[in-house]
């Protein structure tokens, strides 16, 4: 039986293994920066998961052809990954680089970055997204809002913040 051949993704691996000198060599040679590997991740999505190496995100954000709407196999965009993981600095960098980004974009399950942050009680990210205009009223496919997740998980500070923000 012939084994299925997997395509090689050297830049993806260099980012995943945090090999900055290889990233700097491979990046200028990469034609499709938004191409997904066999796990469904673009180079940028991998970088968004690397909280311990913010310089990799900086290197990639210097490229003008990054598409922040690319999703992984679970429908997560860069904003969803950053919000869910609590990567505040990364989220701020991405939104500064893409000021017109839709902060209310939904993933496959209808979750917005605000909902993702509320699921994990990332208060700083929640405050930031609200200040940037995140919509509290958006429901996912289960008809849950960010407030539902905060309340269901007992995140009192988050619930209070969402209620106060909703009154404004």
C-alpha positions as CSV (number, residue, x, y, z in Angstrom):
1,X,0.0,0.0,0.0
2,X,1.4,3.3,-1.0
3,X,1.5,5.9,1.8
4,X,-0.1,9.3,1.1
5,X,2.6,11.9,0.5
6,X,2.3,15.0,2.7
7,X,3.4,18.3,1.3
8,X,6.3,19.9,3.0
9,X,5.8,23.2,4.8
10,X,9.2,24.5,5.9
11,X,8.1,28.0,6.9
12,X,5.3,26.5,9.0
13,X,7.7,24.3,10.8
14,X,10.2,27.2,11.3
15,X,7.4,29.2,13.0
16,X,6.1,26.3,15.0
17,X,9.6,25.5,16.3
18,X,10.4,29.2,16.8
19,X,13.5,29.2,14.5
20,X,13.7,32.9,13.8
21,X,16.8,32.9,11.5
22,X,15.1,30.3,9.3
23,X,11.8,32.3,9.3
24,X,13.8,35.3,8.0
25,X,15.4,33.2,5.3
26,X,12.2,31.4,4.2
27,X,9.7,34.3,4.5
28,X,10.9,36.4,1.5
29,X,10.8,33.2,-0.7
30,X,7.2,32.3,0.3
31,X,4.7,33.2,-2.3
32,X,1.5,32.2,-0.6
33,X,1.9,33.3,3.1
34,X,-1.7,32.3,3.8
35,X,-1.4,28.7,2.6
36,X,-2.5,26.1,5.2
37,X,-0.5,23.1,6.3
38,X,-2.0,19.6,6.7
39,X,-3.3,20.6,10.1
40,X,-5.2,23.5,8.6
41,X,-3.0,26.3,10.0
42,X,-1.5,29.2,8.1
43,X,1.9,30.5,9.2
44,X,0.1,33.5,10.8
45,X,-2.3,31.3,12.8
46,X,0.6,29.3,14.2
47,X,2.4,32.5,15.2
48,X,-0.8,33.7,17.0
49,X,-0.6,30.7,19.3
50,X,3.0,31.5,20.3
51,X,2.7,33.8,23.3
52,X,6.3,33.2,24.2
53,X,7.7,34.5,20.9
54,X,6.0,37.9,20.1
55,X,8.8,38.8,17.7
56,X,7.6,36.1,15.2
57,X,4.2,37.8,15.1
58,X,6.0,41.1,14.4
59,X,8.0,39.6,11.6
60,X,4.9,38.2,9.9
61,X,2.9,41.4,10.4
62,X,5.5,43.3,8.4
63,X,4.1,41.3,5.4
64,X,1.4,43.2,3.6
65,X,-0.3,40.0,2.2
66,X,-1.4,38.5,5.6
67,X,-5.0,37.5,5.5
68,X,-6.4,37.6,9.1
69,X,-9.7,36.1,8.0
70,X,-8.0,32.7,7.2
71,X,-9.4,30.0,9.5
72,X,-8.0,26.8,10.9
73,X,-9.9,23.5,10.7
74,X,-12.0,24.6,13.7
75,X,-13.0,27.9,12.1
76,X,-10.8,30.0,14.3
77,X,-9.3,33.2,12.8
78,X,-6.2,34.9,14.2
79,X,-8.5,37.2,16.4
80,X,-10.3,34.1,17.8
81,X,-7.0,32.4,18.7
82,X,-5.6,35.5,20.3
83,X,-8.7,36.2,22.3
84,X,-9.2,32.6,23.4
85,X,-5.6,32.2,24.5
86,X,-5.5,35.5,26.3
87,X,-2.7,36.9,24.2
88,X,-3.4,40.6,24.8
89,X,-0.2,42.0,23.3
90,X,-0.7,39.9,20.2
91,X,-4.3,41.0,19.8
92,X,-3.4,44.7,20.1
93,X,-0.6,44.3,17.5
94,X,-2.9,42.6,15.1
95,X,-5.7,45.1,15.5
96,X,-3.2,48.0,15.1
97,X,-1.8,46.4,11.9
98,X,-5.4,45.8,10.6
99,X,-7.5,48.7,12.0
100,X,-10.4,47.8,9.7
101,X,-10.6,44.2,10.9
102,X,-14.0,43.0,11.8
103,X,-13.8,42.4,15.5
104,X,-17.2,40.8,15.5
105,X,-16.3,38.1,12.9
106,X,-17.8,34.8,13.7
107,X,-16.1,31.4,13.6
108,X,-17.9,28.2,12.4
109,X,-19.8,28.0,15.6
110,X,-20.8,31.6,15.5
111,X,-18.4,32.7,18.3
112,X,-16.9,36.1,18.1
113,X,-13.5,37.0,19.6
114,X,-15.4,38.6,22.5
115,X,-17.3,35.4,23.2
116,X,-14.0,33.5,23.0
117,X,-12.4,35.8,25.6
118,X,-15.5,35.6,27.9
119,X,-15.3,31.8,27.8
120,X,-11.9,32.0,29.3
121,X,-12.4,35.1,31.5
122,X,-9.6,37.2,29.8
123,X,-10.7,40.5,31.4
124,X,-8.1,42.7,29.7
125,X,-9.0,41.4,26.3
126,X,-12.7,41.8,27.0
127,X,-12.2,45.4,28.0
128,X,-10.1,46.0,24.9
129,X,-12.6,44.4,22.5
130,X,-15.5,46.3,24.1
131,X,-13.5,49.6,23.7
132,X,-12.9,48.7,20.1
133,X,-16.7,48.3,19.5
134,X,-17.3,44.6,20.0
135,X,-21.0,43.8,20.0
136,X,-22.3,42.3,23.2
137,X,-25.6,41.1,21.7
138,X,-24.1,38.7,19.1
139,X,-25.3,35.2,19.6
140,X,-23.5,32.0,18.5
141,X,-25.3,29.0,17.0
142,X,-26.4,27.9,20.5
143,X,-28.0,31.3,20.9
144,X,-25.4,32.2,23.6
145,X,-23.9,35.6,24.0
146,X,-20.6,36.6,25.7
147,X,-22.7,37.3,28.9
148,X,-24.1,33.8,28.9
149,X,-20.6,32.2,28.9
150,X,-19.4,34.6,31.6
151,X,-22.4,33.9,33.8
152,X,-22.4,30.1,33.2
153,X,-18.8,30.0,34.3
154,X,-19.2,32.1,37.3
155,X,-16.9,34.9,36.1
156,X,-18.4,37.6,38.4
157,X,-16.0,40.4,37.3
158,X,-16.6,39.7,33.7
159,X,-20.4,39.6,34.2
160,X,-20.4,42.9,36.0
161,X,-18.2,44.5,33.3
162,X,-20.5,43.3,30.5
163,X,-23.6,44.5,32.2
164,X,-22.0,47.9,32.9
165,X,-20.8,48.2,29.4
166,X,-24.2,47.2,28.1
167,X,-25.8,50.1,30.0
168,X,-23.6,52.7,28.4
